[in-house]
Amino acid sequence: MSDNYITICTVKEVENPKELSEKILKWLQSNEIIESELSYCILSMSNKGYKPGNKHIDVIGSNENILRLKVCGVEIKTEREVFNEGAFTAMTKLECPNCITDRFEGITPQDFFTDNCTEEQLNRFDTVFPEFDKWTNGQIMKMHL
């Protein structure tokens, strides 16, 4: 057994994410890529998703019978979120879009997981995560890391 997912997100922040998501949702539904009705088809106890539609094979390019799966659907998120905030993958690159400086330059995954980071390098992590929280909660509009 395995699991797969695809996260599609924009490179830059969208000004009206709910409006854009509605346009994308309508397009996916009008082309029968996903169903119109929400159902419990995603890994969430509180949210519903959209099951694959009649023409989902046109998009995924495979005739695998994914409709037999209980968990198989599209979830649309429009709120700010930091994906994989260092959960299982060491954050070893964080590049500022303005000055192109890599905040974690010189830190490798091996260094991170074998405790070979210096105290100064570890302090870089302590300063980043509170900024992620502020951005997610709308306290700051753009992060400058």
KOLKEMAR-996531 format. One record per residue (C-alpha): residue number from 1; residue in three letters; x, z, y. Coordinates in nm, 2 decimals. Layout:
<recs>
<pos:NUM; code:ala; east:X; up:Z; north:Y>
...
</recs>
This chain:
<recs>
<pos:1; code:met; east:0.00; up:0.00; north:0.00>
<pos:2; code:ser; east:0.12; up:-0.07; north:0.35>
<pos:3; code:asp; east:0.00; up:-0.08; north:0.70>
<pos:4; code:asn; east:0.05; up:-0.32; north:0.98>
<pos:5; code:tyr; east:-0.05; up:-0.34; north:1.34>
<pos:6; code:ile; east:0.02; up:-0.54; north:1.64>
<pos:7; code:thr; east:0.03; up:-0.40; north:1.99>
<pos:8; code:ile; east:-0.03; up:-0.66; north:2.27>
<pos:9; code:cys; east:0.05; up:-0.54; north:2.62>
<pos:10; code:thr; east:0.14; up:-0.70; north:2.94>
<pos:11; code:val; east:0.50; up:-0.70; north:3.08>
<pos:12; code:lys; east:0.38; up:-0.57; north:3.42>
<pos:13; code:glu; east:0.09; up:-0.34; north:3.49>
<pos:14; code:val; east:-0.24; up:-0.51; north:3.53>
<pos:15; code:glu; east:-0.43; up:-0.44; north:3.86>
<pos:16; code:asn; east:-0.78; up:-0.43; north:3.70>
<pos:17; code:pro; east:-0.72; up:-0.36; north:3.32>
<pos:18; code:lys; east:-1.09; up:-0.29; north:3.24>
<pos:19; code:glu; east:-1.19; up:-0.62; north:3.40>
<pos:20; code:leu; east:-0.92; up:-0.82; north:3.21>
<pos:21; code:ser; east:-1.01; up:-0.64; north:2.88>
<pos:22; code:glu; east:-1.37; up:-0.74; north:2.92>
<pos:23; code:lys; east:-1.27; up:-1.11; north:2.97>
<pos:24; code:ile; east:-1.04; up:-1.10; north:2.66>
<pos:25; code:leu; east:-1.31; up:-0.92; north:2.46>
<pos:26; code:lys; east:-1.58; up:-1.18; north:2.55>
<pos:27; code:trp; east:-1.34; up:-1.46; north:2.47>
<pos:28; code:leu; east:-1.25; up:-1.31; north:2.13>
<pos:29; code:gln; east:-1.62; up:-1.26; north:2.05>
<pos:30; code:ser; east:-1.74; up:-1.60; north:2.17>
<pos:31; code:asn; east:-1.48; up:-1.77; north:1.95>
<pos:32; code:glu; east:-1.59; up:-1.55; north:1.65>
<pos:33; code:ile; east:-1.24; up:-1.40; north:1.61>
<pos:34; code:ile; east:-1.39; up:-1.05; north:1.62>
<pos:35; code:glu; east:-1.75; up:-0.92; north:1.58>
<pos:36; code:ser; east:-1.96; up:-0.82; north:1.87>
<pos:37; code:glu; east:-2.07; up:-0.48; north:1.75>
<pos:38; code:leu; east:-1.85; up:-0.18; north:1.75>
<pos:39; code:ser; east:-1.79; up:0.00; north:1.41>
<pos:40; code:tyr; east:-1.57; up:0.25; north:1.25>
<pos:41; code:cys; east:-1.30; up:0.00; north:1.14>
<pos:42; code:ile; east:-0.99; up:0.15; north:1.30>
<pos:43; code:leu; east:-0.78; up:0.46; north:1.24>
<pos:44; code:ser; east:-0.96; up:0.69; north:1.48>
<pos:45; code:met; east:-1.21; up:0.97; north:1.44>
<pos:46; code:ser; east:-1.35; up:0.93; north:1.79>
<pos:47; code:asn; east:-1.32; up:0.56; north:1.88>
<pos:48; code:lys; east:-1.47; up:0.25; north:1.73>
<pos:49; code:gly; east:-1.32; up:-0.10; north:1.70>
<pos:50; code:tyr; east:-1.43; up:-0.46; north:1.64>
<pos:51; code:lys; east:-1.41; up:-0.60; north:1.28>
<pos:52; code:pro; east:-1.27; up:-0.94; north:1.22>
<pos:53; code:gly; east:-1.52; up:-1.22; north:1.29>
<pos:54; code:asn; east:-1.61; up:-1.54; north:1.10>
<pos:55; code:lys; east:-1.31; up:-1.73; north:1.24>
<pos:56; code:his; east:-1.04; up:-1.46; north:1.22>
<pos:57; code:ile; east:-0.84; up:-1.67; north:0.98>
<pos:58; code:asp; east:-0.78; up:-1.93; north:1.25>
<pos:59; code:val; east:-0.59; up:-1.66; north:1.44>
<pos:60; code:ile; east:-0.40; up:-1.47; north:1.17>
<pos:61; code:gly; east:-0.31; up:-1.80; north:0.98>
<pos:62; code:ser; east:-0.36; up:-1.64; north:0.64>
<pos:63; code:asn; east:-0.65; up:-1.65; north:0.40>
<pos:64; code:glu; east:-0.58; up:-1.30; north:0.28>
<pos:65; code:asn; east:-0.91; up:-1.12; north:0.22>
<pos:66; code:ile; east:-0.87; up:-0.86; north:0.50>
<pos:67; code:leu; east:-1.24; up:-0.80; north:0.52>
<pos:68; code:arg; east:-1.22; up:-0.59; north:0.20>
<pos:69; code:leu; east:-1.02; up:-0.33; north:0.40>
<pos:70; code:lys; east:-1.21; up:-0.03; north:0.54>
<pos:71; code:val; east:-0.96; up:0.00; north:0.82>
<pos:72; code:cys; east:-0.92; up:-0.34; north:0.98>
<pos:73; code:gly; east:-1.02; up:-0.41; north:1.34>
<pos:74; code:val; east:-0.93; up:-0.45; north:1.70>
<pos:75; code:glu; east:-0.90; up:-0.16; north:1.94>
<pos:76; code:ile; east:-0.88; up:-0.23; north:2.31>
<pos:77; code:lys; east:-0.72; up:0.03; north:2.54>
<pos:78; code:thr; east:-0.71; up:0.00; north:2.91>
<pos:79; code:glu; east:-0.57; up:0.34; north:3.01>
<pos:80; code:arg; east:-0.21; up:0.40; north:3.08>
<pos:81; code:glu; east:-0.01; up:0.50; north:2.76>
<pos:82; code:val; east:0.35; up:0.53; north:2.66>
<pos:83; code:phe; east:0.38; up:0.39; north:2.31>
<pos:84; code:asn; east:0.60; up:0.57; north:2.06>
<pos:85; code:glu; east:0.74; up:0.82; north:2.31>
<pos:86; code:gly; east:1.04; up:0.88; north:2.10>
<pos:87; code:ala; east:0.83; up:0.98; north:1.80>
<pos:88; code:phe; east:1.02; up:0.81; north:1.52>
<pos:89; code:thr; east:1.26; up:0.58; north:1.70>
<pos:90; code:ala; east:1.54; up:0.71; north:1.91>
<pos:91; code:met; east:1.50; up:0.60; north:2.27>
<pos:92; code:thr; east:1.84; up:0.43; north:2.32>
<pos:93; code:lys; east:1.74; up:0.19; north:2.60>
<pos:94; code:leu; east:1.53; up:0.24; north:2.91>
<pos:95; code:glu; east:1.60; up:-0.02; north:3.17>
<pos:96; code:cys; east:1.48; up:0.00; north:3.53>
<pos:97; code:pro; east:1.30; up:-0.32; north:3.62>
<pos:98; code:asn; east:1.42; up:-0.29; north:3.98>
<pos:99; code:cys; east:1.80; up:-0.22; north:3.94>
<pos:100; code:ile; east:1.84; up:-0.32; north:3.57>
<pos:101; code:thr; east:2.02; up:0.01; north:3.50>
<pos:102; code:asp; east:1.99; up:0.13; north:3.14>
<pos:103; code:arg; east:1.93; up:0.50; north:3.16>
<pos:104; code:phe; east:2.05; up:0.56; north:2.80>
<pos:105; code:glu; east:2.35; up:0.33; north:2.80>
<pos:106; code:gly; east:2.60; up:0.44; north:2.55>
<pos:107; code:ile; east:2.36; up:0.63; north:2.33>
<pos:108; code:thr; east:2.31; up:0.48; north:1.98>
<pos:109; code:pro; east:2.04; up:0.57; north:1.73>
<pos:110; code:gln; east:2.32; up:0.71; north:1.51>
<pos:111; code:asp; east:2.44; up:0.94; north:1.79>
<pos:112; code:phe; east:2.08; up:1.06; north:1.86>
<pos:113; code:phe; east:2.00; up:1.14; north:1.50>
<pos:114; code:thr; east:2.33; up:1.30; north:1.41>
<pos:115; code:asp; east:2.34; up:1.52; north:1.71>
<pos:116; code:asn; east:2.65; up:1.34; north:1.86>
<pos:117; code:cys; east:2.50; up:1.32; north:2.20>
<pos:118; code:thr; east:2.66; up:1.51; north:2.48>
<pos:119; code:glu; east:2.46; up:1.77; north:2.68>
<pos:120; code:glu; east:2.46; up:1.53; north:2.98>
<pos:121; code:gln; east:2.31; up:1.25; north:2.76>
<pos:122; code:leu; east:2.04; up:1.49; north:2.62>
<pos:123; code:asn; east:1.95; up:1.59; north:2.97>
<pos:124; code:arg; east:1.85; up:1.23; north:3.03>
<pos:125; code:phe; east:1.57; up:1.27; north:2.78>
<pos:126; code:asp; east:1.45; up:1.59; north:2.95>
<pos:127; code:thr; east:1.40; up:1.41; north:3.28>
<pos:128; code:val; east:1.22; up:1.11; north:3.14>
<pos:129; code:phe; east:0.93; up:1.26; north:2.95>
<pos:130; code:pro; east:0.78; up:1.45; north:3.24>
<pos:131; code:glu; east:0.78; up:1.12; north:3.44>
<pos:132; code:phe; east:0.60; up:0.95; north:3.15>
<pos:133; code:asp; east:0.33; up:1.22; north:3.17>
<pos:134; code:lys; east:0.30; up:1.19; north:3.55>
<pos:135; code:trp; east:0.26; up:0.81; north:3.52>
<pos:136; code:thr; east:0.01; up:0.84; north:3.23>
<pos:137; code:asn; east:-0.20; up:1.08; north:3.43>
<pos:138; code:gly; east:-0.20; up:0.86; north:3.74>
<pos:139; code:gln; east:0.01; up:1.10; north:3.95>
<pos:140; code:ile; east:0.26; up:0.83; north:4.03>
<pos:141; code:met; east:0.18; up:0.45; north:4.04>
<pos:142; code:lys; east:0.52; up:0.31; north:3.94>
<pos:143; code:met; east:0.79; up:0.48; north:3.75>
<pos:144; code:his; east:1.14; up:0.45; north:3.88>
<pos:145; code:leu; east:1.37; up:0.58; north:3.61>
</recs>
